[in-house]
Amino acid sequence: MPRQRPTPAKTAPPIDVRLMNATASVLFVVAALALLGFGLAWLVRLPAFTLQAVRIEGDVGRNSAATIRANALPKLAGNFFTLDLERAQAAFQSVPWVRRAVVSRRWPNWLAVQLEEHRVAAWWHRENADDKLVNLQGEVFEANPGDVEDEGLPTLAGPDERQAPAMLALLRRLDPVFAPLEARVETLSLSARGSWRLVLDSGAEIELGRGSDDEVVARSQAFVGTVGDVTQRYSRPLASADLRHADGYAVKLRGVGTVESLPKKKSN
């Protein structure tokens, strides 16, 4: 039998050939990705994806949908794909009376905007500028005062707008305290040193002093519980009161030039 020749062993290609093949593969992949990127960039800029409509949903009591679009749309840039949603949200939230806006894309070329408007709770007084407004969350915001129909809004006045939420919370606690006097809190002020003062809608001015909310409310309750006896005794309405005394409070009645110091109501 003829002897079989051994099969020659396969030898690996030279390193430079393998390197060249790997480089070619990488270049092919890069070229394909670049081509895909150019294609996508061309696709997303097609006129079909230009924003054609904006649907306004939610609260539109203070502004009409047309007014909101007129204010916000000039600030938008881009199409369905390239629009920056955070900037779009800021554009709608810059419209007066808009507290919060949620902007979302709707295929293929329009936006849905869900709005929440400010609900007014009080005025925020400023010494050398126009007053601002405070919403139900205690946030201070600017709006046209002529748009406010409620003439009975209370006023908050403090050294820093960041204190508005705490001031509004105390106002909500104090208002029912003074209800037995058939009065409501018209103005609540906080000094830079932390002293509270309020004015009732009857015109009476009351110095509440410093302390925690609980302490201020407790002093107010003690005052309201006893001051009725004084006003009935003299048949005069309350003009002012000072609750900062350690052993009681002082009152002044309209038409009475003297100030009486009264003991606090003793607890049983």
C-alpha positions in Angstrom: 0.0 0.0 0.0 1.2 3.5 -0.8 2.2 5.4 2.2 0.1 8.4 3.0 1.8 11.7 3.2 1.3 13.6 6.4 -1.1 16.6 6.3 0.9 19.8 6.7 -0.1 21.7 9.9 -2.0 24.9 9.4 0.0 28.0 10.3 -1.6 31.2 11.7 -1.5 34.2 9.5 1.2 36.8 10.3 0.4 39.3 13.1 0.3 42.2 10.7 -2.3 40.4 8.6 -4.5 39.8 11.7 -4.0 43.4 12.8 -5.1 44.6 9.4 -8.2 42.4 9.4 -9.2 43.6 12.9 -8.6 47.2 11.9 -10.8 46.7 8.8 -13.6 45.2 11.0 -13.4 48.1 13.4 -13.5 50.7 10.6 -16.4 48.9 9.1 -18.4 49.0 12.3 -17.5 52.7 12.9 -18.5 53.6 9.3 -21.8 51.7 9.8 -22.5 53.5 13.1 -21.7 56.9 11.5 -23.9 56.2 8.6 -26.7 55.1 11.0 -26.2 58.3 13.0 -26.4 60.5 10.0 -29.5 58.7 8.9 -31.1 59.2 12.3 -30.1 62.9 12.4 -31.7 63.3 8.9 -34.8 61.4 10.0 -35.5 63.3 13.1 -35.3 66.6 11.3 -37.9 65.8 8.7 -40.7 68.3 8.5 -43.2 65.6 9.5 -41.8 65.8 13.1 -42.1 69.6 13.4 -44.4 70.4 16.3 -47.9 71.0 15.0 -50.0 71.3 18.1 -50.0 71.8 21.8 -52.9 70.5 23.9 -53.4 72.3 27.2 -55.0 70.3 30.0 -55.8 70.9 33.6 -56.3 74.3 35.3 -57.0 77.1 32.8 -59.2 79.3 35.0 -56.8 82.2 35.2 -55.4 82.0 31.6 -57.0 80.8 28.4 -55.3 78.1 26.4 -54.6 80.7 23.7 -52.9 83.0 26.2 -50.8 80.2 27.6 -49.7 79.2 24.1 -48.9 82.8 23.2 -46.7 83.2 26.2 -44.9 79.8 26.2 -44.5 78.7 22.5 -42.0 81.4 21.5 -39.7 80.0 24.2 -39.8 76.4 22.7 -37.0 75.2 20.4 -36.7 72.0 18.5 -39.1 69.4 17.1 -40.8 66.3 18.4 -37.4 64.5 19.0 -35.1 67.4 19.8 -37.3 69.5 22.2 -35.8 69.8 25.7 -38.7 68.9 28.0 -37.2 70.6 31.0 -36.9 73.9 29.2 -40.4 73.4 27.8 -41.7 72.9 31.3 -39.9 76.1 32.5 -41.5 78.0 29.6 -45.0 77.0 30.6 -44.3 77.6 34.3 -43.2 81.2 33.5 -46.7 82.0 32.4 -48.5 84.1 35.2 -50.6 82.0 37.6 -49.1 78.7 36.4 -47.6 76.8 39.4 -46.6 73.6 37.8 -46.5 72.2 34.2 -45.9 68.6 33.1 -45.0 68.4 29.4 -45.0 65.2 27.5 -44.6 64.2 23.8 -47.5 62.7 21.8 -46.6 60.9 18.6 -45.9 62.1 16.0 -45.8 65.9 16.3 -47.6 67.3 19.2 -47.3 68.0 22.9 -49.6 67.5 25.9 -49.2 70.0 28.8 -50.9 69.3 32.1 -51.2 72.6 34.1 -51.7 73.3 37.8 -52.6 76.9 38.7 -51.8 78.8 41.9 -54.6 78.9 44.4 -54.4 82.1 46.4 -54.3 82.0 50.2 -52.8 85.4 51.2 -50.9 88.5 50.1 -47.2 88.8 50.7 -46.4 92.4 51.7 -43.2 94.1 50.6 -42.1 97.5 51.9 -40.5 99.0 48.8 -42.2 97.0 46.0 -45.6 95.8 44.9 -47.1 93.0 47.0 -46.8 89.4 45.9 -49.2 86.5 46.5 -49.0 83.3 48.6 -50.6 80.1 47.3 -52.2 77.3 49.4 -48.8 75.6 49.7 -47.2 78.8 51.2 -45.2 79.6 48.0 -44.8 83.3 47.1 -45.4 84.2 43.5 -46.0 87.2 41.3 -49.2 88.0 39.4 -51.3 90.9 38.4 -53.1 92.2 41.5 -56.0 93.1 39.3 -56.6 89.4 38.7 -57.4 88.7 42.4 -61.1 88.9 43.0 -61.1 88.0 46.7 -61.0 91.2 48.6 -60.8 89.5 52.0 -57.4 87.9 51.6 -55.2 88.2 54.7 -51.7 89.7 54.4 -48.4 88.1 55.5 -45.4 90.3 56.2 -42.0 88.9 57.1 -38.3 89.4 56.6 -37.9 86.5 54.1 -40.2 84.9 51.6 -38.9 81.5 52.6 -40.8 81.9 55.9 -44.1 82.2 54.1 -45.1 78.5 54.5 -44.5 78.7 58.3 -46.3 82.0 58.6 -49.3 80.7 56.6 -49.5 77.6 58.9 -49.6 79.8 62.0 -52.2 82.1 60.4 -54.4 79.1 59.8 -54.1 78.2 63.5 -54.7 81.7 64.8 -57.8 82.6 62.7 -60.2 80.2 64.5 -58.7 81.3 67.9 -59.9 84.9 67.3 -63.3 83.8 65.8 -65.1 84.2 69.2 -64.3 87.9 69.1 -66.2 88.0 65.8 -63.1 89.0 64.0 -60.6 87.4 61.6 -56.9 87.9 61.2 -56.3 90.6 58.5 -52.5 90.9 58.8 -49.9 88.6 60.4 -46.4 90.0 60.7 -43.1 88.6 61.8 -40.2 90.9 62.7 -36.5 90.3 62.0 -36.1 89.4 65.7 -38.8 86.8 65.6 -41.7 88.7 67.2 -45.2 88.1 66.0 -47.9 90.8 65.5 -51.4 90.7 64.0 -54.1 93.1 63.0 -57.7 92.0 63.1 -60.3 93.1 60.5 -61.8 95.2 63.3 -58.7 97.3 63.3 -57.4 96.0 66.7 -53.6 95.5 66.8 -52.2 92.7 68.9 -48.6 92.1 69.9 -48.2 88.3 70.2 -44.5 88.3 71.1 -41.9 85.6 70.5 -41.9 81.9 70.9 -42.9 78.7 69.2 -46.2 78.4 67.4 -47.7 76.5 70.3 -46.7 79.2 72.7 -48.1 82.0 70.5 -51.4 80.1 70.1 -51.6 79.4 73.8 -51.2 83.1 74.7 -53.8 84.0 72.1 -56.3 81.5 73.5 -55.8 82.8 77.0 -56.3 86.4 75.8 -59.4 85.6 73.8 -60.8 83.7 76.8 -60.7 86.7 79.1 -60.7 89.9 77.1 -64.5 89.7 76.5 -65.0 90.6 80.2 -63.0 93.8 79.8 -64.8 95.0 76.6 -68.2 94.3 78.2 -67.3 96.1 81.4 -66.4 99.3 79.5 -68.7 98.7 76.5 -65.9 99.6 74.3 -64.3 97.7 71.4 -60.7 96.5 71.5 -58.1 98.9 70.1 -54.9 97.1 70.9 -53.4 94.5 73.1 -49.9 93.4 74.2 -49.5 89.8 75.1 -45.7 90.0 75.7 -46.1 90.5 79.5 -45.0 87.6 81.7 -47.8 88.0 84.2 -50.6 88.7 81.8 -51.4 91.2 79.0 -52.3 94.8 78.5 -55.2 96.2 76.6 -56.4 99.5 75.2 -60.0 100.1 74.4 -61.3 102.7 71.9 -62.3 105.8 73.6 -60.5 104.8 76.8 -57.1 106.4 77.3 -55.8 104.1 80.0 -54.1 100.7 79.5 -55.1 97.9 81.9 -52.8 95.1 83.0 -54.8 92.0 83.5 -53.8 88.7 85.0 -53.7 85.6 82.8 -56.7 83.3 83.1 -55.7 80.7 85.7 -56.1 77.1 84.8 -58.0 74.7 87.2 
